[in-house]
Amino acid sequence: MVPGAWANGATDPTDPTGETMERTTAQAPGTARPTAPHAPDAERLRRWRMVLGADSADSTGCTLKGQDAAMDGALNALYGGGAGKKPGGGRGAGGRSAGLGASAPSVARWLGDIRTYFPSSVVQVMQRDAIDRLGLAALLLEPEMLEAVEADVHLVGTLLSLNKAMPETTKETARAVVRKVVEDLEKRLESRTRATLTGALDRSARISRPRHRDIDWNRTIRANLKNYLPVPGPAGAAGAAGAGGAGAPGGAGRAEGRGTIVPERLIGYGRASRSAKKDVVLCIDQSGSMAASVVYASVFGAVLASMRTLSTRLVVFDTAVVDLTDRLDDPVDVLFGTQLGGGTDINRALAYCQSKITRPADTVVVLISDLYEGGIRDEMLKRVAAMKASGVQFVTLLALSDEGAPAYDHEHAAALGALGAPAFACTPDLFPDVMAAAIEKRPLPVPDKETQQ
């Protein structure tokens, strides 16, 4: 049993019926309660009691004890009746009210309890729900709270949104929490990103007169298939006849005859260069809804900046534009240089990025935004069209996260798609492939065509 995952409607893998069970105060299952349940029935009732919560105790006739009771208490504090009230709302007049209250000690105790009873993935979901449902963000300004929480990308986003209100006594603890998450992300994402982009950069630097050890034989053979010649003599003739005609490439691989390809044109890789082969501009919307995207983009920005064959610029914006390129050696500094929230002026941000482009044909611009434009829409589209016409590879990501389908402006996404800059959501695992395709000027690996509409 994976308690707590039920809060999001997940299926209990140990439930013998395989039914999806959700923690709610809805009606009990339509089965009659046995008067004297056998052991299997008692276990089933215990599970339903855990799923349905304390308000349904009478309908199941099951009383929880020991660790089950403690787990149920932790869940009821968050998901029980009235748990949607913010801390400080009290248990006021009339009716029951669940919740954690505004007491820092009680919250710290609750955070310790859920880490004891539930796996890390469930703890992160419950923490996020507690911040959203119970308004516990203010308590994260206290160092002891930060030390008790399970750090993840969503918590980092919350801390960044509280950055300006954070007292000095808390900032060092907050930075330590953010750094732990960032380092974990770098370990997971860096090696694949480097390998994928290094290969793409090498392929994009192909030359027509390579040295022997730099020849790309697969592409050279494909480029010279028109120069196929059958081998003279009976074997070659037999091979040609067996293939259905003289000189047919289809006979080259048959056992009865062979041919040869004249490599009129050689294709190879350029040798390593100390100068940057491509320029990358990451333009990141720092409005509140983009918190997870800002975290991932900052980590990727630091990884890209560490590659000497790329020249990377990182720009964040709301209604103002801030260039954080000089902080790319430390993604934690980048994150604390952002200010989540506020309006959005994509046109202004793109105008700044456009002014920094010096090699359009070797530049990739990545706009990460939900496209809810507060600036001049027509000007924004004109800038994108102008950049593409100059040779810039323009990529629009509606989100860079694992959060699922994002909310975004469909009209603006369709307009960008019509300009040849399809807008789509991207997971962190897919991002290296998207960048590799942009560098090589190949079609982008759009995960879902419908997101372009």
C-alpha positions as CSV (number, residue, x, y, z in Angstrom):
1,M,0.0,0.0,0.0
2,V,1.3,3.5,-0.8
3,P,-0.7,5.7,1.5
4,G,-1.0,9.4,0.6
5,A,-0.8,8.8,-3.1
6,W,-4.6,8.3,-2.9
7,A,-4.9,12.0,-2.4
8,N,-4.2,12.5,-6.2
9,G,-6.4,9.6,-7.3
10,A,-3.5,7.2,-7.7
11,T,-4.3,3.5,-7.7
12,D,-3.3,1.5,-4.6
13,P,-1.1,-1.3,-6.1
14,T,-2.0,-3.7,-3.3
15,D,-5.8,-3.3,-3.6
16,P,-7.0,-6.7,-4.8
17,T,-9.7,-5.1,-7.0
18,G,-7.3,-2.7,-8.8
19,E,-9.9,0.1,-8.3
20,T,-8.8,3.8,-8.2
21,M,-9.3,5.1,-4.7
22,E,-9.3,8.8,-3.9
23,R,-9.2,10.3,-0.4
24,T,-12.5,12.1,-0.1
25,T,-15.5,12.4,2.1
26,A,-17.8,10.9,-0.6
27,Q,-20.1,8.0,0.0
28,A,-18.8,4.7,1.1
29,P,-18.7,1.9,-1.4
30,G,-22.0,0.4,-2.2
31,T,-21.3,-3.0,-0.7
32,A,-23.1,-4.0,2.5
33,R,-20.9,-4.1,5.6
34,P,-20.6,-7.6,7.0
35,T,-21.7,-8.1,10.6
36,A,-18.6,-10.2,11.4
37,P,-16.0,-9.8,8.7
38,H,-13.4,-12.4,8.1
39,A,-9.7,-11.4,8.0
40,P,-9.7,-10.5,4.2
41,D,-12.8,-8.5,4.6
42,A,-11.5,-6.7,7.7
43,E,-8.3,-5.8,5.7
44,R,-10.4,-4.5,2.9
45,L,-12.5,-2.3,5.2
46,R,-9.3,-1.0,6.8
47,R,-8.1,0.2,3.4
48,W,-11.4,1.8,2.6
49,R,-11.3,3.5,6.0
50,M,-7.8,4.9,5.2
51,V,-9.0,6.1,1.8
52,L,-12.3,7.7,2.8
53,G,-11.0,9.5,5.9
54,A,-12.3,10.1,9.4
55,D,-15.7,11.4,8.3
56,S,-16.5,8.0,6.9
57,A,-15.5,6.0,9.9
58,D,-19.1,5.2,10.8
59,S,-19.9,3.8,7.3
60,T,-17.0,1.3,7.4
61,G,-17.2,0.3,11.0
62,C,-13.5,0.1,11.2
63,T,-11.3,1.7,13.9
64,L,-7.7,2.5,13.1
65,K,-4.9,1.9,15.6
66,G,-1.2,2.5,15.9
67,Q,0.6,3.7,12.8
68,D,-2.6,3.6,10.7
69,A,-4.2,6.1,13.1
70,A,-1.1,8.3,12.9
71,M,-1.0,8.2,9.1
72,D,-4.7,9.0,9.0
73,G,-4.2,12.0,11.3
74,A,-1.5,13.4,9.1
75,L,-3.7,13.0,6.0
76,N,-6.8,14.4,7.7
77,A,-4.9,17.5,8.8
78,L,-4.4,18.3,5.1
79,Y,-7.3,16.6,3.2
80,G,-10.0,16.4,5.9
81,G,-13.2,18.4,5.9
82,G,-12.4,22.1,6.1
83,A,-8.8,21.6,5.3
84,G,-9.0,24.2,2.6
85,K,-8.9,27.0,5.2
86,K,-5.8,28.9,5.6
87,P,-3.8,28.8,8.9
88,G,-5.1,31.1,11.4
89,G,-8.6,30.6,10.3
90,G,-9.1,28.7,13.5
91,R,-11.6,26.0,14.4
92,G,-14.2,28.8,14.8
93,A,-17.8,28.5,15.6
94,G,-19.7,25.5,14.4
95,G,-18.5,22.4,12.6
96,R,-15.3,20.6,12.4
97,S,-12.2,22.0,10.8
98,A,-9.1,20.1,9.8
99,G,-5.8,21.9,9.3
100,L,-2.4,22.6,10.7
101,G,-3.1,25.9,12.2
102,A,-0.6,28.8,12.1
103,S,1.8,27.2,14.7
104,A,5.3,26.6,13.4
105,P,5.9,23.8,15.9
106,S,2.8,22.0,14.8
107,V,3.7,22.3,11.1
108,A,7.3,21.1,11.8
109,R,5.8,18.1,13.7
110,W,3.5,17.4,10.7
111,L,6.3,17.6,8.2
112,G,8.3,15.1,10.3
113,D,5.3,12.8,10.5
114,I,4.7,12.6,6.8
115,R,8.4,12.0,6.1
116,T,8.2,9.1,8.5
117,Y,5.0,7.5,7.1
118,F,5.2,8.2,3.4
119,P,7.8,7.8,0.5
120,S,9.6,10.9,-0.7
121,S,7.5,11.3,-3.9
122,V,4.3,11.4,-1.8
123,V,5.8,13.8,0.7
124,Q,6.6,16.2,-2.1
125,V,3.0,16.1,-3.3
126,M,1.6,16.6,0.2
127,Q,4.0,19.5,0.9
128,R,2.9,21.2,-2.3
129,D,-0.8,20.7,-1.4
130,A,-0.2,22.1,2.0
131,I,1.3,25.2,0.6
132,D,-1.6,25.7,-1.9
133,R,-4.5,24.6,0.4
134,L,-3.4,25.9,3.7
135,G,-1.4,28.9,2.8
136,L,1.8,27.8,4.5
137,A,4.2,29.7,2.3
138,A,4.8,32.3,5.0
139,L,6.1,29.6,7.3
140,L,8.8,28.7,4.8
141,L,10.5,32.0,5.8
142,E,11.5,30.3,9.0
143,P,14.8,28.4,8.9
144,E,13.5,25.5,11.0
145,M,10.7,25.0,8.5
146,L,13.1,24.8,5.5
147,E,15.2,22.3,7.3
148,A,12.2,20.0,7.8
149,V,10.8,20.0,4.2
150,E,11.6,17.6,1.4
151,A,13.3,19.7,-1.3
152,D,12.1,19.6,-4.9
153,V,11.6,21.8,-7.9
154,H,8.2,23.1,-6.8
155,L,9.6,24.0,-3.4
156,V,12.4,25.9,-5.1
157,G,9.8,27.9,-7.1
158,T,7.9,28.8,-3.9
159,L,11.1,29.9,-2.2
160,L,12.1,32.1,-5.2
161,S,8.7,33.8,-5.2
162,L,9.3,34.6,-1.5
163,N,12.9,35.8,-2.1
164,K,12.2,39.5,-1.6
165,A,10.3,38.9,1.6
166,M,12.8,36.5,3.0
167,P,14.7,37.7,6.1
168,E,18.5,37.5,6.2
169,T,18.4,34.7,8.8
170,T,16.5,32.5,6.4
171,K,18.4,33.2,3.1
172,E,21.4,31.0,3.8
173,T,19.2,28.1,4.6
174,A,17.1,28.8,1.5
175,R,20.2,28.9,-0.7
176,A,21.3,25.5,0.8
177,V,17.9,24.0,-0.1
178,V,18.0,25.4,-3.6
179,R,21.6,24.3,-4.1
180,K,20.7,20.7,-3.2
181,V,17.9,20.6,-5.7
182,V,20.1,22.2,-8.4
183,E,23.0,19.9,-7.9
184,D,20.6,16.9,-8.1
185,L,19.2,18.2,-11.4
186,E,22.7,18.8,-12.8
187,K,23.7,15.2,-12.0
188,R,20.7,13.9,-13.8
189,L,20.7,16.2,-16.8
190,E,24.3,17.3,-17.5
191,S,25.9,14.2,-19.0
192,R,23.1,13.5,-21.6
193,T,22.9,17.1,-22.5
194,R,26.6,17.4,-23.1
195,A,26.7,14.1,-25.2
196,T,23.7,15.0,-27.3
197,L,24.8,18.6,-28.1
198,T,28.4,17.7,-28.7
199,G,27.3,15.2,-31.3
200,A,25.0,17.8,-32.9
201,L,27.7,20.4,-32.9
202,D,30.2,18.0,-34.6
203,R,27.7,17.1,-37.3
204,S,26.8,20.7,-37.9
205,A,30.4,21.4,-38.6
206,R,30.8,18.9,-41.5
207,I,33.4,19.8,-44.1
208,S,33.8,18.7,-47.7
209,R,37.5,18.0,-47.6
210,P,38.0,16.0,-44.4
211,R,41.1,14.1,-43.3
212,H,40.8,10.4,-43.6
213,R,40.1,9.9,-39.8
214,D,37.4,12.6,-39.9
215,I,35.3,11.1,-42.8
216,D,31.7,10.3,-42.0
217,W,31.5,7.1,-44.0
218,N,27.8,6.5,-43.7
219,R,26.9,9.9,-45.0
220,T,29.6,9.8,-47.7
221,I,28.2,6.5,-49.1
222,R,24.7,7.9,-49.1
223,A,25.8,11.0,-50.9
224,N,27.6,9.0,-53.6
225,L,25.1,6.2,-54.4
226,K,24.6,7.8,-57.8
227,N,28.2,7.0,-58.5
228,Y,27.7,3.2,-58.1
229,L,29.6,1.1,-60.7
230,P,29.3,-2.7,-61.1
231,V,32.6,-4.7,-60.9
232,P,33.8,-5.7,-64.5
233,G,33.8,-9.4,-65.3
234,P,31.5,-12.4,-64.9
235,A,30.8,-11.8,-61.2
236,G,29.8,-8.2,-61.8
237,A,27.7,-9.1,-64.8
238,A,26.0,-11.9,-62.8
239,G,25.3,-9.5,-60.0
240,A,23.9,-6.9,-62.3
241,A,21.7,-9.5,-64.1
242,G,20.5,-10.9,-60.7
243,A,19.6,-7.4,-59.6
244,G,17.4,-6.9,-62.7
245,G,19.6,-4.5,-64.7
246,A,23.1,-3.3,-65.2
247,G,24.4,-0.9,-62.6
248,A,21.4,-1.2,-60.2
249,P,22.4,-0.3,-56.7
250,G,20.2,-3.0,-55.3
251,G,22.7,-5.6,-56.6
252,A,25.6,-4.2,-54.6
253,G,24.7,-6.2,-51.5
254,R,23.9,-9.5,-53.2
255,A,26.2,-12.5,-52.6
256,E,26.5,-13.3,-56.4
257,G,28.1,-10.0,-57.4
258,R,29.6,-6.8,-56.0
259,G,30.0,-3.2,-57.2
260,T,31.8,-0.2,-56.1
261,I,30.9,3.4,-55.2
262,V,33.1,6.2,-56.4
263,P,33.4,8.8,-53.5
264,E,33.3,11.9,-55.7
265,R,32.2,13.9,-52.6
266,L,33.6,13.3,-49.1
267,I,31.7,14.4,-46.0
268,G,33.5,14.7,-42.7
269,Y,33.5,16.3,-39.3
270,G,35.4,19.5,-38.6
271,R,38.2,19.3,-36.1
272,A,37.6,20.7,-32.6
273,S,37.8,24.4,-32.4
274,R,38.4,26.7,-29.5
275,S,35.9,29.3,-30.8
276,A,32.2,28.9,-30.3
277,K,30.4,27.2,-33.1
278,K,26.9,28.3,-32.1
279,D,25.3,31.1,-30.1
280,V,22.3,30.2,-27.8
281,V,20.0,32.7,-26.3
282,L,17.6,31.5,-23.5
283,C,14.8,34.0,-23.1
284,I,12.8,33.0,-20.0
285,D,9.4,34.2,-18.8
286,Q,9.6,34.7,-15.0
287,S,5.9,35.1,-14.3
288,G,4.6,33.1,-11.4
289,S,3.1,30.3,-13.5
290,M,6.6,29.5,-15.0
291,A,8.4,28.7,-11.7
292,A,9.4,25.1,-12.5
293,S,10.5,26.2,-16.1
294,V,12.7,28.9,-14.6
295,V,14.4,26.3,-12.4
296,Y,15.1,23.9,-15.2
297,A,16.1,26.6,-17.7
298,S,18.6,28.0,-15.2
299,V,20.2,24.5,-14.8
300,F,20.3,23.9,-18.5
301,G,21.7,27.4,-19.0
302,A,24.6,26.7,-16.7
303,V,25.3,23.4,-18.5
304,L,25.3,25.0,-21.9
305,A,27.5,27.8,-20.7
306,S,30.1,25.3,-19.6
307,M,30.5,24.0,-23.2
308,R,33.2,26.0,-24.9
309,T,31.7,25.3,-28.4
310,L,28.6,27.2,-27.3
311,S,28.2,30.9,-26.5
312,T,25.2,31.1,-24.1
313,R,23.2,34.1,-23.0
314,L,20.4,33.9,-20.4
315,V,17.7,36.6,-20.2
316,V,14.8,36.6,-17.9
317,F,11.8,39.0,-18.2
318,D,8.4,40.1,-16.9
319,T,7.6,43.7,-17.8
320,A,11.4,44.4,-17.4
321,V,14.3,42.5,-18.9
322,V,17.3,41.3,-16.9
323,D,20.4,39.7,-18.5
324,L,21.9,37.1,-16.1
325,T,24.6,35.8,-18.4
326,D,27.3,36.9,-16.0
327,R,25.9,34.5,-13.3
328,L,25.7,31.4,-15.5
329,D,28.7,29.8,-13.7
330,D,26.4,29.3,-10.7
331,P,22.7,28.4,-11.4
332,V,21.8,29.2,-7.8
333,D,22.9,32.8,-8.3
334,V,20.8,32.8,-11.5
335,L,17.7,31.6,-9.7
336,F,18.1,34.2,-6.9
337,G,18.5,36.8,-9.6
338,T,15.0,36.1,-10.8
339,Q,11.8,37.6,-9.4
340,L,8.9,35.4,-10.0
341,G,5.5,37.1,-10.5
342,G,4.4,40.3,-12.2
343,G,3.3,41.0,-15.8
344,T,4.7,39.9,-19.1
345,D,6.2,41.8,-22.0
346,I,7.5,39.3,-24.5
347,N,8.0,41.8,-27.2
348,R,10.4,43.9,-25.1
349,A,12.4,40.8,-24.1
350,L,12.7,39.6,-27.8
351,A,13.8,43.1,-28.8
352,Y,16.7,42.9,-26.3
353,C,17.6,39.4,-27.5
354,Q,17.5,40.5,-31.1
355,S,19.9,43.3,-30.4
356,K,22.5,40.8,-29.1
357,I,22.5,38.6,-32.2
358,T,25.6,39.0,-34.2
359,R,25.7,35.7,-36.2
360,P,22.1,35.0,-37.2
361,A,22.8,31.8,-39.2
362,D,24.6,30.3,-36.2
363,T,22.2,31.4,-33.5
364,V,19.4,29.5,-31.7
365,V,16.9,31.6,-29.7
366,V,14.8,29.6,-27.2
367,L,11.7,31.5,-25.8
368,I,10.3,29.8,-22.8
369,S,6.9,31.3,-22.0
370,D,3.2,30.6,-21.8
371,L,2.7,33.4,-24.4
372,Y,0.3,35.5,-22.4
373,E,1.6,38.7,-23.8
374,G,1.1,42.0,-22.0
375,G,3.1,43.9,-24.6
376,I,2.5,44.7,-28.2
377,R,1.4,41.4,-29.9
378,D,2.0,42.4,-33.5
379,E,5.5,43.7,-32.7
380,M,6.3,40.4,-31.0
381,L,5.3,38.4,-34.1
382,K,7.2,40.8,-36.4
383,R,10.4,40.3,-34.4
384,V,10.1,36.5,-34.5
385,A,9.5,36.7,-38.3
386,A,12.5,39.0,-38.7
387,M,14.8,36.7,-36.7
388,K,13.7,33.7,-38.7
389,A,14.2,35.5,-42.0
390,S,17.7,36.4,-41.0
391,G,18.6,32.7,-40.4
392,V,18.0,32.4,-36.6
393,Q,16.7,29.1,-35.4
394,F,13.7,30.1,-33.2
395,V,12.3,27.6,-30.6
396,T,9.2,28.3,-28.5
397,L,8.6,26.2,-25.4
398,L,5.3,26.7,-23.6
399,A,6.9,25.0,-20.5
400,L,10.1,23.3,-19.6
401,S,9.0,21.0,-16.8
402,D,7.4,17.6,-15.9
403,E,4.1,19.2,-14.8
404,G,2.1,18.0,-17.8
405,A,0.1,20.0,-20.2
406,P,0.5,23.7,-19.5
407,A,-2.0,26.6,-19.7
408,Y,-1.0,28.9,-22.6
409,D,-2.3,31.5,-25.1
410,H,-3.5,29.3,-28.0
411,E,-3.9,32.2,-30.4
412,H,-0.3,33.3,-30.0
413,A,0.9,29.7,-30.2
414,A,-0.9,29.3,-33.5
415,A,0.5,32.6,-34.8
416,L,4.0,31.5,-34.0
417,G,3.4,28.1,-35.6
418,A,2.3,29.9,-38.8
419,L,5.7,31.6,-38.8
420,G,7.5,28.3,-38.7
421,A,8.2,28.5,-35.0
422,P,6.0,25.8,-33.5
423,A,5.2,26.2,-29.8
424,F,5.1,23.1,-27.6
425,A,5.7,22.0,-24.0
426,C,8.9,20.2,-23.4
427,T,10.1,17.9,-20.6
428,P,13.6,18.3,-19.2
429,D,14.5,14.9,-20.7
430,L,13.5,16.0,-24.2
431,F,15.3,19.4,-24.1
432,P,18.7,18.1,-25.2
433,D,17.1,16.5,-28.3
434,V,15.2,19.8,-29.1
435,M,18.4,21.8,-28.9
436,A,20.3,19.2,-31.0
437,A,17.7,19.5,-33.7
438,A,17.8,23.3,-33.6
439,I,21.6,23.3,-33.8
440,E,21.5,20.9,-36.8
441,K,18.6,22.8,-38.4
442,R,16.5,19.7,-38.4
443,P,12.7,19.6,-37.8
444,L,12.1,19.9,-34.0
445,P,10.9,16.7,-32.2
446,V,7.5,18.1,-31.2
447,P,6.0,15.6,-28.7
448,D,2.4,16.4,-29.5
449,K,1.3,18.1,-32.7
450,E,-1.9,19.3,-31.1
451,T,0.0,21.8,-28.9
452,Q,0.9,23.8,-32.0
453,Q,-2.7,24.6,-32.7
